[in-house]
Amino acid sequence: MKKNIATLFLICFALTTAFSQNVSEQTRQREAIEKEIALLDKQLASTKSQQQTSTRELSLIQRKISNRRQLLSRIESDIKFTEIRTQEKEREVNRLKKELENLKDKYKHLIYSSYKNRDKTAWILYVLASKNVEQGYRRWSYLRSYSETMKRTADAIRVKSDNVRAEILKLEAMREESLAMKKQREDEYRSLAQEEKKARDIINTLSRREREFRNQITAKRREVERLNREIERILAEAAKANRNAGAEEVAAARVLSGIFENNKGKLPWPVKDGVIIEQFGQHNHPVFKNIKLPFNNGVNIATSLNAEVLSVFDGIVKQILVMPGYNQCVLVQHGNYYTFYTKMEKVKVSAGETVRTGEVLGTLAESEGSSVIHFQLWHGTSKQNPEHWISK
């Protein structure tokens, strides 16, 4: 029996812990989405300073719409969860009230019985009239127990009353929280509708510029291909050098690579604050769905104007190069892994220099009133999706 009770306790404790962690994680995710929406608002404010509507503005709004939908989904989930908690709390308050009423009824009965037998002489005579000492002791014990029961009941009523008041306050707070979330939900739905309309308006405006965008994509494809060829050449040379390296260098690279791999999903971002506006892989044009964009070997992150670029891990600056459309670029080696940072106006490191996690590599150039970093991550000559490596 004791073993079963202990097992039940452990199960309840585990469920409570998991429940608390889930609530904490839900809160963290909501805050992260709200933070990204705020960053997108800043980016859009910068973009609006430009006279011409651009695909950058459309990408930012579409990302914001996606975040808004995620946020609404989490709000809906939180509202349902709060309503369940509120119902449970209501049942608990009703149970406590019923227990309090029972205690009060019991106390009334005790008081009434005490009042009926309030003559102390009668109590004493009742004990003295006992046939023997044992009976007298039992009568005396009963009288003493009766008095203690009255005191305990009075104390229990005070404690239970305090509990009822405390639980009612919690219930009221839950109801207020639910109302606040429902108000936020209404505001978010209004914002979503406005953003979706704005996106449709931009698409209608941009759809009249198909020839211009086709020419831009052709030029962009040439820039991407030129960049990719250069990176692949550098990485191929690095792989060849690694094969010819000494035993000590190979061992050191293996150790650093292992540490790098252990940080998958936990690497810091290459900028302090940012929003991914172009993801890894093959994508279609946001307006002309039949036009494929050049394959993205990394991610494009919109950030504040002239933001500092930060190394995501300890390493050695392998090379600094200048590429059309990508400004100044820095390649950092981390054992058998490489990170590539582009679109910098100024570079603050030099080739061969050792850098630490979070160290400033340079500052980004301006583009459409803000700055965007194109960031890549490679394992040898194999490109990786940076979103799988950087922290969420």
C-alpha positions in Angstrom: 0.0 0.0 0.0 2.8 2.4 1.0 4.6 1.5 -2.2 1.5 2.3 -4.3 1.1 5.7 -2.6 4.8 6.5 -3.2 4.5 5.6 -6.9 1.3 7.7 -7.2 3.1 10.7 -5.6 6.1 10.4 -7.9 3.8 10.2 -11.0 1.9 13.4 -9.8 5.2 15.2 -9.1 6.5 14.3 -12.6 3.3 15.4 -14.3 3.4 18.7 -12.3 7.0 19.3 -13.2 6.4 18.6 -16.9 3.3 20.8 -16.8 5.3 23.7 -15.3 8.1 23.3 -17.9 5.5 23.2 -20.7 4.0 26.5 -19.5 7.4 28.0 -19.2 8.4 26.9 -22.7 5.0 28.2 -24.1 5.7 31.6 -22.5 9.3 31.7 -23.8 8.1 30.9 -27.4 5.4 33.5 -27.2 7.9 36.1 -26.1 10.3 35.1 -28.8 7.6 35.6 -31.5 6.5 38.9 -30.0 10.1 40.1 -30.0 10.6 39.1 -33.7 7.4 40.9 -34.6 8.8 44.0 -32.9 12.0 43.6 -34.9 10.0 43.3 -38.1 8.2 46.5 -37.3 11.5 48.3 -37.0 12.7 46.8 -40.3 9.4 47.8 -42.0 9.8 51.3 -40.6 13.2 51.6 -42.2 12.0 50.1 -45.5 9.1 52.6 -45.6 11.6 55.4 -45.8 12.4 54.2 -49.3 10.1 55.6 -52.0 9.8 52.4 -54.1 7.9 49.3 -52.9 10.3 46.4 -52.9 10.3 42.6 -52.4 12.2 43.3 -49.2 9.1 45.0 -47.7 7.0 42.1 -49.0 9.3 39.5 -47.4 9.2 41.4 -44.1 5.4 41.6 -44.1 5.0 37.9 -45.1 7.3 36.9 -42.3 5.4 39.1 -39.9 2.1 37.5 -41.0 3.6 34.0 -40.4 4.7 35.1 -36.9 1.3 36.7 -36.2 -0.4 33.4 -37.1 1.9 31.5 -34.8 1.3 34.0 -32.0 -2.5 33.7 -32.5 -2.2 29.9 -32.3 -0.3 30.1 -29.0 -2.8 32.7 -27.7 -5.7 30.3 -28.5 -3.9 27.5 -26.8 -3.2 29.7 -23.7 -6.9 30.8 -23.6 -8.1 27.2 -23.6 -5.5 26.3 -21.0 -6.5 29.2 -18.8 -10.2 28.3 -19.1 -9.5 24.8 -18.0 -7.5 26.1 -15.0 -10.4 28.5 -14.2 -12.9 25.7 -14.2 -10.7 23.6 -12.0 -10.2 26.6 -9.6 -14.0 27.2 -9.6 -14.6 23.6 -8.5 -11.9 24.0 -5.9 -13.4 27.2 -4.5 -16.9 25.5 -4.4 -15.4 22.5 -2.6 -13.7 24.7 0.0 -16.9 26.7 0.5 -18.9 23.5 1.1 -16.2 22.3 3.6 -16.4 25.7 5.3 -20.2 25.5 5.6 -19.9 22.0 7.1 -17.4 23.2 9.6 -19.7 26.1 10.5 -22.6 23.8 10.9 -20.5 21.5 13.2 -19.4 24.5 15.2 -23.0 25.8 15.6 -24.0 22.3 16.9 -21.1 22.4 19.4 -21.9 25.9 20.6 -25.6 25.0 21.0 -24.7 21.8 23.0 -22.3 23.8 25.1 -25.0 26.5 25.7 -27.5 23.9 26.8 -25.0 22.4 29.3 -23.4 25.7 30.3 -23.8 25.2 34.1 -20.3 24.2 35.3 -21.9 22.6 38.5 -23.8 20.2 36.3 -20.6 19.2 34.5 -18.8 18.6 37.9 -21.8 16.7 39.3 -21.8 14.6 36.0 -18.2 13.6 36.7 -18.7 13.0 40.4 -21.8 10.9 39.8 -19.6 8.3 38.2 -19.8 4.7 39.6 -16.1 4.4 39.8 -12.8 6.1 39.0 -12.6 4.6 35.5 -16.0 5.9 34.5 -15.2 9.3 36.1 -12.0 9.5 34.0 -13.8 8.7 30.8 -16.4 11.4 31.6 -13.7 13.9 32.4 -11.8 13.0 29.2 -15.0 13.4 27.1 -15.6 16.9 28.6 -12.0 17.9 27.9 -12.2 16.5 24.4 -15.4 18.3 23.7 -13.8 21.6 24.7 -10.7 20.9 22.5 -13.0 19.9 19.6 -14.7 23.3 19.8 -11.3 25.0 19.8 -10.0 22.9 16.9 -13.1 23.5 14.9 -12.9 27.3 15.5 -9.3 27.2 14.3 -10.2 25.1 11.3 -12.9 27.6 10.3 -10.4 30.5 10.5 -7.9 28.6 8.3 -10.5 27.4 5.8 -12.0 31.0 5.6 -8.5 32.3 4.7 -8.0 29.5 2.1 -11.4 30.4 0.5 -10.5 34.1 0.3 -7.1 33.3 -1.2 -8.5 30.9 -3.8 -11.2 33.4 -4.8 -8.5 36.0 -5.4 -6.6 33.5 -7.6 -9.8 32.7 -9.5 -10.5 36.4 -10.1 -6.9 36.8 -11.4 -7.4 33.9 -13.8 -10.6 35.4 -15.1 -8.8 38.8 -15.6 -5.9 37.0 -17.4 -8.4 35.2 -19.7 -10.1 38.5 -20.5 -6.8 40.1 -21.2 -5.7 37.3 -23.6 -9.1 37.4 -25.4 -8.5 41.2 -25.9 -5.0 40.5 -27.2 -6.5 37.9 -29.6 -8.9 40.4 -31.0 -6.1 43.0 -31.5 -3.9 40.4 -33.2 -6.6 39.3 -35.6 -7.2 43.0 -36.5 -3.4 43.4 -37.1 -3.3 40.2 -39.1 -6.1 41.4 -41.4 -4.3 44.7 -42.0 -1.0 43.0 -42.7 -2.6 40.5 -45.2 -4.2 43.4 -47.0 -0.9 45.3 -47.1 0.8 42.1 -48.6 -1.9 41.9 -51.3 -1.5 45.6 -52.1 2.3 45.1 -52.5 1.9 42.0 -54.6 -0.5 43.9 -56.9 2.0 46.8 -57.2 5.0 44.5 -57.8 3.2 42.3 -60.2 3.3 45.1 -62.8 7.1 45.0 -62.7 7.7 41.4 -63.9 10.3 42.3 -66.5 12.3 44.4 -64.1 12.3 41.5 -61.5 13.3 39.0 -64.1 16.3 41.1 -65.0 17.2 41.5 -61.3 16.9 37.8 -60.7 19.2 37.1 -63.7 21.8 39.5 -62.3 21.4 38.1 -58.8 21.8 34.5 -60.2 25.1 35.5 -61.7 26.3 37.1 -58.4 25.2 34.0 -56.4 27.0 31.6 -58.9 30.2 33.7 -58.7 30.1 33.7 -54.9 29.4 30.0 -54.8 32.2 29.2 -57.1 34.6 31.2 -55.0 33.5 29.6 -51.7 33.7 26.1 -53.2 37.2 26.9 -54.5 38.4 28.1 -51.1 36.9 25.2 -49.3 38.3 22.7 -51.8 41.8 24.2 -51.2 41.2 24.1 -47.4 40.2 20.4 -47.6 43.3 19.6 -49.6 45.5 21.5 -47.1 43.7 19.5 -44.3 44.6 16.2 -45.9 48.3 17.2 -46.1 48.3 18.6 -42.5 50.5 17.1 -39.7 49.2 14.8 -37.1 49.0 17.6 -34.4 47.0 19.9 -36.7 44.6 17.1 -37.7 44.0 16.1 -34.0 43.4 19.8 -33.0 40.9 20.2 -35.9 39.1 17.1 -34.9 38.8 18.3 -31.3 37.5 21.7 -32.4 35.1 20.1 -34.9 33.7 17.9 -32.1 33.1 20.9 -29.8 31.4 22.7 -32.7 29.1 19.8 -33.4 28.1 19.6 -29.7 26.8 23.1 -30.0 24.5 22.4 -32.9 21.2 24.3 -32.3 23.0 26.4 -29.6 25.3 28.6 -31.6 24.7 32.4 -31.2 23.4 34.5 -34.1 25.9 36.3 -36.3 24.2 39.6 -35.3 22.8 40.8 -32.0 19.2 41.2 -33.2 17.8 40.0 -36.4 15.0 38.3 -38.4 15.5 35.6 -41.1 13.9 36.9 -44.2 15.3 34.4 -46.7 15.7 30.8 -45.7 18.1 28.1 -46.8 17.4 26.2 -50.0 15.4 26.6 -53.2 12.5 29.1 -53.2 10.1 30.7 -55.7 9.8 34.4 -56.1 7.3 35.9 -53.5 5.2 37.5 -56.3 5.9 35.5 -59.5 5.5 31.9 -58.2 6.6 30.4 -61.5 10.1 32.0 -61.2 12.6 30.1 -59.1 15.1 32.2 -57.1 18.8 31.2 -57.0 19.5 28.4 -54.5 20.3 30.0 -51.1 23.3 28.3 -49.6 22.7 30.1 -46.3 20.2 32.5 -44.7 19.6 36.2 -45.1 19.1 38.0 -41.8 17.6 41.5 -41.7 19.0 43.5 -38.8 19.6 47.1 -37.6 21.5 49.6 -39.8 25.3 49.0 -39.9 25.0 46.3 -37.2 28.1 44.6 -36.0 28.8 41.1 -37.3 29.8 38.6 -34.6 31.7 35.3 -34.9 29.4 32.4 -33.9 32.3 30.3 -32.6 36.0 30.2 -31.8 38.0 29.9 -34.9 40.6 31.3 -37.3 39.9 33.9 -40.0 40.6 31.8 -43.2 40.1 34.5 -45.8 38.7 38.0 -46.5 37.3 38.7 -49.9 35.3 41.2 -51.8 32.5 39.9 -54.1 30.0 41.9 -56.3 26.6 42.1 -54.6 28.1 40.8 -51.3 30.5 43.6 -50.3 33.3 42.4 -48.0 33.1 38.8 -46.8 34.9 36.9 -44.0 35.4 33.1 -43.9 36.1 31.7 -40.5 37.4 28.1 -39.9 36.3 26.0 -36.9 38.2 22.8 -37.4 36.5 21.0 -40.3 33.6 23.5 -40.1 33.4 27.0 -41.7 31.2 30.0 -41.3 30.9 32.7 -43.9 29.7 36.3 -43.2 28.9 38.7 -46.1 27.7 42.2 -47.0 30.1 44.0 -44.7 31.0 47.6 -45.2 34.0 47.4 -42.8 36.0 44.4 -41.7 37.8 44.6 -38.3 39.8 41.3 -38.5 42.6 40.0 -40.8 43.4 36.6 -42.4 45.1 34.2 -40.0 43.7 36.0 -36.9 42.2 33.9 -34.1 38.7 35.0 -33.1 36.5 34.0 -30.2 32.7 33.4 -29.9 30.9 36.8 -30.1 34.0 38.7 -31.3 33.2 41.5 -33.8 34.3 40.7 -37.4 33.0 43.9 -38.9 30.0 46.1 -39.6 27.3 45.6 -42.2 26.7 47.9 -45.2 23.4 49.7 -45.7 20.7 48.3 -48.0 17.2 49.9 -48.4 17.4 51.8 -45.2 18.6 48.8 -43.1 21.2 46.1 -43.2 21.1 42.4 -44.2 23.7 39.7 -43.6 24.0 36.7 -45.8 25.3 33.9 -43.5 26.5 30.4 -44.5 27.7 27.4 -42.6 29.7 24.5 -44.1 31.0 21.1 -43.0 34.0 20.7 -45.2 32.6 21.2 -48.7 29.0 20.3 -47.7 26.7 23.2 -47.1 24.5 23.2 -44.0 21.2 24.9 -43.1 22.3 27.5 -40.6 18.9 27.5 -38.9 19.7 23.9 -37.6 22.8 25.3 -35.9 21.9 28.7 -34.5 19.8 29.0 -31.3 16.1 29.5 -31.8 
